[in-house]
Amino acid sequence: MEECFWKEGISFLCSQCSDCCRHEPGHVFLYEEDIPHILDLLKMEKEVFFARYCHWVDLHDGFEYLSLNEKENYDCIFWNNGCDIYRSRPLQCKSFPFWPLALESKQNWEVITSTCSGCKCKNMSSSTIVDETSSVFFPTSLDGLSCTDDKAVDVNQSGLYFSADRIASIRNAQLNATQIKREKR
């Protein structure tokens, strides 16, 4: 088994390029805890939201998983010169690039993050450390601030340095979350 490539942590700061939200086909799978926040923001009933913004994806494991729709150009259905549901975005969006699959191997990491400018930060010595004592949980930024929901901390241009413990907590949040799925029809 490959040694954990992220055991020393990873520097990352979202540059808001939106490449992870646009241009290429993919799935944004939804978790149970995502739905109430999105419905509250959109002021919409669950059945209407599912019918208008979602579809079921067969992953050939006997189940279908709920995913957000994409536009014809592969942009997320909620992309409109920015994320229309940013404050209530799904767990999968909040946790990029620290997805369980990306963290399985250095090769997976490099493939998944190859077009992400936020993963190119290298100056860890002057980065703000994000560890278990930090208020920052998800690796996102907004106007020079790194934030999770309404909490924010100042960061310098070098980015954020996510400790191995914080990366593991982000990964575990996803692994322990309940994906919305149904038996294959």
N, C-alpha and C positions, 0 to 999 in steps of 0.2 A: 504494500500500500504506500502511496506517495505521502511524503512528509507534508504536514500542514503548511502551505506556502504563506499563509497570513498570520502565522503565530507571533510575528513581530509587529503586527498591525498594518494598516494600509492608509495612505494619504488619499483623500478624496474631497472635492468641493464641486458641487453642481454648478456648471457654468450657464445653466438655463438655455442650452442650445436646442433642447427639445428633440434631439435625435432619437431618444428612447421612446418618444411619444408619436413619432411620425415617420413617414417615408417607406417603412418596410413592414411586411405582414407579420403579425404576431397575435398573441392573445393576452388580454388583461383579465386574468381570472379573479373572481370575486369571492370574498370571504364573508361569513355571517356578520362579522362586526363592521364590515364596510357599509352594508345596506342601510341601517338606520341613519347614519350620518349623511349619506348621499340623498336619501329620501327627504330628510329634514331640510337640506339645502335646496333641493329642487321643489319642495312642497308638492310631493307626488306620492300616489299610492304604489305599493310594491308591484302589483300586477301590471299597472300602466308602465312603470319603469322597466320591468322585464321585457314587456312587449315592444317598447319603443327603442330601448338602448342596448339590449342584450341578445345573445344567442347561445345555444348549447353546443359544446365541442366534445366530440367523441375521441377519447384518448386510448381507446382499445383496451381498457381494463375492466370493462363491464359497466362503466359509468359515463355519463356526460357531465361536463363541468360548465358552469355559467361564466361567460366572458362578455366583456363590453364589445359592442359592434365597432367596426372600422368604417371609415369613409372609403370611397372608391380608390383614392390615392394612398390608402393604407394609414392615413392619420387616424388617431383615436377619435371616436365619435364626439368627445368633449374638447377636442383641440380647436380653438378659434383664436389665433394669434395669442395663445396662452391657454392654460387649462381652465375651463369654465367651472370645474369643481375642485380646484386646487386645495382649498382648506378641508375638503372632505374626500380627497382622492383615495383610491383603494390602497390597501396594504402593499400590494405588489408594486405600485408606483412609488410609495413612500420609501420602500426598502431598497430600491435600485441603487447601486449595483450589487448589494450584498444579498443576492438571492442564493438559496441553498445549492442550486445547480452550479452557479458560478463559483461558489466556494469549495466545490468538491475537488477541483484540481486547478493547477496553474494554467493548463491548456484551456479548460472551460472558461476561466477568468479572462484570459486573453481574447478568446473568441467573443464572449459576451460584451466585453468592455472595449473592444478594438476601435470603435468609433466614438467613444465617450471622452470628451476633452477633460471632464472632471476627474477622470482616473489617471490623468497624465501628471498630476502634481507630484513633485519629487522632493521638494525641500522640506523634509519632515522636521528638521531641527528648529525651524521657526513657525511650525504649524501649531494651531490650537489643538490640544489633546482632548479627544472625546473618549472618556472612559466611563466606568460605572458610576462615578460621582457627578458626571456632567448632566446638565438638564437637556442636552441635545440627545435625541434618540435616533431619529431618522436622518439620513444623509442628504439633506436638501438645503437650498439656499434661496434667498429672496432679497434682492437689492443690497448685496453685501453683508447680509445677515444670514447666519445659519439658523434654521428654525424647525420646530416641531409644533404643529398647531399654532398657538399664539405665544409660545416661549421663544426667545431669541437670545443669541450671544454674539458679540462682535467677533469677527474673524479677520485675519490679515490676508493679504493676497496669496500667501503660501498655501492656504487651505486649511483643512481639518485633518488631524491624524487620528484615525479610529483605532483604538486598542483592540487586541485580540478578544478581550472579554466583551467589549461593546459589539464587535462584529458577531460574536457568538450569540449575544442577546438579540440582535436584529434577526439573525438566521433562525433562532429558536422561536421568536415571535411568529414567524411564518410557518415553521414546522408544527407549531402547537395551535395555530388558527384553524378553524373549520371552514374548508372550502365548500361552496354551494355546489352540490352535485345531486344527480338523480340516477336511478338505474337506467341503463341504456334501453331505449324504446325500439 
